[in-house]
Amino acid sequence: MSEVKMYHDDDADTAILKGKKIAVIGYGAQGKAQAMMMHESGLDVVVGVRENGASWDAVEKDGLARASIAKASAEADIIHILIPDEYQKEVYLKDIEPHLTPGKILSFSHGFCIVYGQIMAPEGVGVIMVAPKSPGTEEYKVYKEGFGVPALIAVEKDTENNDALQIALAMAKAMHFTKAGVLECTFKQETYEDLFGEQAVLCGGVTELMKTGFEVLIEAGYPPELAYFECLHEMKLIIDLVQEGGLERMWEIVSNTAEYGGHTRGKRIITPETKEAMREILREVEDGTFAKEWIREREENNMKSLPELRKKEGKHPIEIVGKKIRAMFQK
């Protein structure tokens, strides 16, 4: 296993960005946070959004320069694309690509569209990634506190001046990511690991684990309210302990009974068959199977499956009882 390169403040110099305009494309959670952080650190930032769209007034209200996506792309030296993966290709072809000239840089916070060939940078245009490992609201909060969240950086295509890495580091420093630490990776590593983690662990695996545990308890006759607390509500408490000090910290804090039961029973849930299913998910990410499925869902089905899947999830008993319980705690 090769050691990953970690960068900190001393490894980056924002002076390389002097005289360069950065267009942040999109003003969702990440777009707003990253635009605000770079702006407040003194960088020349313009936010590219749809004219008269939902974010048009919000950008001006927050004190940032705004322009149409096409105009921002034409003006900028660095175009930092922070709109959702499924819309990037369409926006890129229509409003960004016509304004790309040699010497400009395309920047991303996720590598999906580059790795799976949805966006192909023309000759002479650099391609970099600056990817915070945090939701936008949290990274801006930490920035305002004087620190930063960890991040990944990558260079897919260097500039003619061979300064793509230093530019990525400078952007990361402006957003305080280098205070926490920035790991260097490749676009493929970030994309494959991110998709796998979402599907097998963070979003897919965890939710199915919680729902299944809940179902087992209520099918055995236990009150749904108790099952909800045990299988969903307490999940945050455990994850907070793990994030604070790793698995060892969690084991130290939970009861001895919980620790012994966890050590001796956990592998009966995550079996060799489960691990093989995870390997299959990773293979589907790496060979493009998932990407083709998701692109087809977007282009041919207009993502109609998502509302249906969300609606189905909302009807699950754990969601029905959960809404009642969460309402009890609202002030």
For each residue, the residues with C-beta under 8 A, 3 or more apart:
1:
2:
3:
4: 183 184 185
5: 183 184
6: 181 182 183 184
7: 11 12 153 169 172 178 181 182 183 184
8: 11 178 179 181 182
9: 12 173 178 179
10:
11: 7 8 169 178
12: 7 9 166 169 170 172 173 178
13: 16 166 169 170 173
14: 17 18 41 42 43 170 173 174
15: 18 170
16: 13 20 163 166 167 170
17: 14 20 22 43 44 78 167 170 171 174
18: 14 15
19: 44
20: 16 17 44 77 78
21: 44 45 46 75 76 77 78
22: 17 38 43 44 45 46 76 77 78 80 171
23: 45 46 47 48 67 72 73 75 76 78 79 80
24: 27 31 34 35 38 45 46 47 48 80 82
25: 31 47 48 49 69 72 73 79 80 81 82 83 91 96
26: 30 31 48 49 55 81 82 83 84
27: 24 31 32 35 47 49 55 58 59
28: 31 32 55 82 83 84 136
29: 32 33 135 136 137
30: 26 33 34 82 109 132 136
31: 24 25 26 27 28 34 35 47 55 82 83 136
32: 27 28 29 35 36 58 62 136 140
33: 29 30 36 37 136 137 139 140 143
34: 24 30 31 37 38 80 82 109 130 132 136 139 175
35: 24 27 31 32 38 39 45 47 59 64
36: 32 33 39 40 62 64 140
37: 33 34 40 41 139 140 143 174 175 176
38: 22 24 34 35 41 43 45 171 174 175
39: 35 36 42 43 45 63 64
40: 36 37 143
41: 14 37 38 174 175 176
42: 14 39 174
43: 14 17 22 38 39 171 174
44: 17 19 20 21 22
45: 21 22 23 24 35 38 39 64 65
46: 21 22 23 24 64 65 66 67 72 75 76
47: 23 24 25 27 31 35 55 59 64 65 66 67 72
48: 23 24 25 26 66 67 68 69 70 71 72 73 79 95
49: 25 26 27 53 55 56 59 66 68 69
50: 53 55 56 68 69
51: 56 68
52: 56
53: 49 50 56
54: 58
55: 26 27 28 31 47 49 50 58 59
56: 49 50 51 52 53 59 60 66
57: 60 61
58: 27 32 54 55 61 62
59: 27 35 47 49 55 56 62 64 65 66
60: 56 57 63 64 66
61: 57 58
62: 32 36 58 59
63: 39 60
64: 35 36 39 45 46 47 59 60
65: 45 46 47 59
66: 46 47 48 49 56 59 60 72
67: 23 46 47 48 71 72 75
68: 48 49 50 51 71 72 95
69: 25 48 49 50 72 73 91 95 96
70: 48 73 74 94 95 96 98 99
71: 48 67 68 74 75
72: 23 25 46 47 48 66 67 68 69 75 76 79
73: 23 25 48 69 70 76 79 95 96 99 100
74: 70 71 99
75: 21 23 46 67 71 72
76: 21 22 23 46 72 73 79 104
77: 20 21 22 103 104 105
78: 17 20 21 22 23 104 105 107 167 171
79: 23 25 48 72 73 76 96 100 104 105 106 107
80: 22 23 24 25 34 107 108 109 130 171
81: 25 26 88 91 92 96 106 107 108
82: 24 25 26 28 30 31 34 108 109
83: 25 26 28 31 87 88 91
84: 26 28 87 88
85: 88 110 112 113 118 294
86: 294 298 303
87: 83 84 90 91
88: 81 83 84 85 91 92 112 113 118 119
89: 92 93 113 118 119
90: 87 93 94
91: 25 69 81 83 87 88 94 95 96
92: 81 88 89 95 96 97 113 118 119
93: 89 90 96 97
94: 70 90 91
95: 48 68 69 70 73 91 92 98 99
96: 25 69 70 73 79 81 91 92 93 99 100 106
97: 92 93 100 122
98: 70 95
99: 70 73 74 95 96
100: 73 79 96 97 104 106 121 122 125
101: 104 124 125
102: 123 124 125 160
103: 77 124 125 159 160
104: 76 77 78 79 100 101 125 126
105: 77 78 79 125 126 127 128 159 164 167
106: 79 81 96 100 119 121 125 126 127 128
107: 78 79 80 81 127 128 129 130 168 171
108: 80 81 82 111 113 114 127 128 129 130 131
109: 30 34 80 82 129 130 131 132
110: 85 129 131 190 191 194
111: 108 114 115 129 154 156 187 188 190 191
112: 85 88 115 116 118 191 195 291
113: 85 88 89 92 108 116 118 119
114: 108 111 117 118 119 121 127 156 187 191
115: 111 112 187 188 191 192 291
116: 112 113 191 288 291 295
117: 114 120
118: 85 88 89 92 112 113 114 295
119: 88 89 92 106 113 114
120: 117
121: 100 106 114 125 126 127 157
122: 97 100 125
123: 102
124: 101 102 103 160
125: 100 101 102 103 104 105 106 121 122 157
126: 104 105 106 121 155 157 158 159 164 167
127: 105 106 107 108 114 121 155 156 157 164 187
128: 105 106 107 108 153 154 155 156 164 165 167 168
129: 107 108 109 110 111 152 153 154 155 156 168 187 190
130: 34 80 107 108 109 151 152 153 168 171 172 175 177
131: 108 109 110 151 152 153 154 190
132: 30 34 109 136 139 149 150 151 175 177
133: 149 150 151 152
134: 138 139 142 149 150
135: 29 138 139
136: 28 29 30 31 32 33 34 132 139 140
137: 29 33 140 141
138: 134 135 141 142 149
139: 33 34 37 132 134 135 136 142 143 148 149 175
140: 32 33 36 37 136 137 143 144
141: 137 138 144 145
142: 134 138 139 145 147 148 149 176
143: 33 37 40 139 140 146 147 148 175 176
144: 140 141
145: 141 142
146: 143 176
147: 142 143 176 179 180
148: 139 142 143 151 175 176 177 178 179 180
149: 132 133 134 138 139 142 176 177 180
150: 132 133 134 177 180 181 182 183
151: 130 131 132 133 148 172 175 177 180 182 183
152: 129 130 131 133 182 183 184 185 190
153: 7 128 129 130 131 165 168 169 172 182 183 184 185
154: 111 128 129 131 168 184 185 186 187 189 190
155: 126 127 128 129 158 164 165 168
156: 111 114 127 128 129 186 187
157: 121 125 126 127 164
158: 126 155 162 164 165
159: 103 105 126 162 163 164 167
160: 102 103 124
161:
162: 158 159
163: 16 159 166 167
164: 105 126 127 128 155 157 158 159 167 168
165: 128 153 155 158 168 169 184
166: 12 13 16 163 169 170
167: 16 17 78 105 126 128 159 163 164 170 171
168: 107 128 129 130 153 154 155 164 165 171 172
169: 7 11 12 13 153 165 166 172 173 178 182
170: 12 13 14 15 16 17 166 167 173 174
171: 17 22 38 43 78 80 107 130 167 168 174 175
172: 7 12 130 151 153 168 169 175 177 178 182
173: 9 12 13 14 169 170 176 177 178
174: 14 17 37 38 41 42 43 170 171
175: 34 37 38 41 130 132 139 143 148 151 171 172
176: 37 41 142 143 146 147 148 149 173 179 180
177: 130 132 148 149 150 151 172 173 180 181 182
178: 7 8 9 11 12 148 169 172 173 181 182
179: 8 9 147 148 176
180: 147 148 149 150 151 176 177
181: 6 7 8 150 177 178
182: 6 7 8 150 151 152 153 169 172 177 178
183: 4 5 6 7 150 151 152 153
184: 4 5 6 7 152 153 154 165
185: 4 152 153 154 189 190
186: 154 156 189 190
187: 111 114 115 127 129 154 156 190 191
188: 111 115 191 192
189: 154 185 186 192 193
190: 110 111 129 131 152 154 185 186 187 193 194
191: 110 111 112 114 115 116 187 188 194 195 285
192: 115 188 189 195 196 282 285 286
193: 189 190 196 197
194: 110 190 191 197 198
195: 112 191 192 198 199 285 290
196: 192 193 199 200 201 278 281 282 285
197: 193 194 200 201 202
198: 194 195 201 202 203 204
199: 195 196 203 204 205 281 285 290
200: 196 197 204 205 277 278 281 282
201: 196 197 198 204 205 206
202: 197 198 205 206
203: 198 199 206 207
204: 198 199 200 201 207 208
205: 199 200 201 202 208 209
206: 201 202 203 209 210 235
207: 203 204 210 211
208: 204 205 211 212
209: 205 206 212 213 269
210: 206 207 213 214 231 232 235 318
211: 207 208 214 215 231 316 318
212: 208 209 215 216
213: 209 210 216 217 227 230 231
214: 210 211 217 218 224 227 228 231 232 317 318
215: 211 212 218 219 317 318
216: 212 213 219 220
217: 213 214 220 222 226 227 230 231
218: 214 215 221 222 223 224 227 317
219: 215 216
220: 216 217
221: 218
222: 217 218 226 227
223: 218 226 227
224: 214 218 227 228 317 318 321
225: 228 229 321 324 325
226: 217 222 223 229 230
227: 213 214 217 218 222 223 224 230 231 318 321
228: 214 224 225 231 232 233 318 321 322 325
229: 225 226 232 233 234 325
230: 213 217 226 227 233 234
231: 210 211 213 214 217 227 228 234 235 318
232: 210 214 228 229 235 318 322
233: 228 229 230 236 325
234: 229 230 231 237 238
235: 206 210 231 232 238 239
236: 233 239 240
237: 234 240 241
238: 234 235 241 242 250 254
239: 235 236 242 243
240: 236 237 243 244
241: 237 238 244 245 249 250 253 254
242: 238 239 245 246 247 249 250
243: 239 240
244: 240 241 249
245: 241 242 248 249 250 252
246: 242 249 250
247: 242 250 251
248: 245 251 252
249: 241 242 244 245 246 252 253
250: 238 241 242 245 246 247 253 254
251: 247 248 254 259 262
252: 245 248 249
253: 241 249 250
254: 238 241 250 251 258 259 262
255: 258 259
256: 259 260
257: 260 261
258: 254 255 261 262
259: 251 254 255 256 262 263
260: 256 257 263 264
261: 257 258 264 265
262: 251 254 258 259 265 266
263: 259 260 266
264: 260 261
265: 261 262 268 269
266: 262 263 269 270
267: 270 271
268: 265 271
269: 209 265 266 274
270: 266 267 274 275
271: 267 268 274 275
272: 275 276
273: 276 277
274: 269 270 271 277 278
275: 270 271 272 278 279
276: 272 273 279 280
277: 200 273 274 280 281
278: 196 200 274 275 281 282
279: 275 276 282 283
280: 276 277 283 284
281: 196 199 200 277 278 284 285 290
282: 192 196 200 278 279 285 286
283: 279 280 286 287 289
284: 280 281 287 289 290
285: 191 192 195 196 199 281 282 289 290 291
286: 192 282 283
287: 283 284
288: 116 291 292
289: 283 284 285 292 293
290: 195 199 281 284 285 293 294
291: 112 115 116 285 288 294 295
292: 288 289 295 296
293: 289 290 296 297
294: 85 86 290 291 297 298
295: 116 118 291 292 298 299
296: 292 293 299 300 301
297: 293 294 300 301 303 305
298: 86 294 295 301 302 303
299: 295 296
300: 296 297
301: 296 297 298 304 305
302: 298
303: 86 297 298 306
304: 301 307 308
305: 297 301 308 309
306: 303 309 310
307: 304 310 311
308: 304 305 311 312
309: 305 306 312 313
310: 306 307 313 314
311: 307 308 314 315
312: 308 309 315 316
313: 309 310 316 319
314: 310 311 319
315: 311 312 319 320
316: 211 312 313 319 320
317: 214 215 218 224 320 321
318: 210 211 214 215 224 227 228 231 232 321 322
319: 313 314 315 316 322 323
320: 315 316 317 323 324
321: 224 225 227 228 317 318 324 325
322: 228 232 318 319 325 326
323: 319 320 326 327
324: 225 320 321 327 328
325: 225 228 229 233 321 322 328 329
326: 322 323 329 330
327: 323 324 330
328: 324 325
329: 325 326
330: 326 327
331:
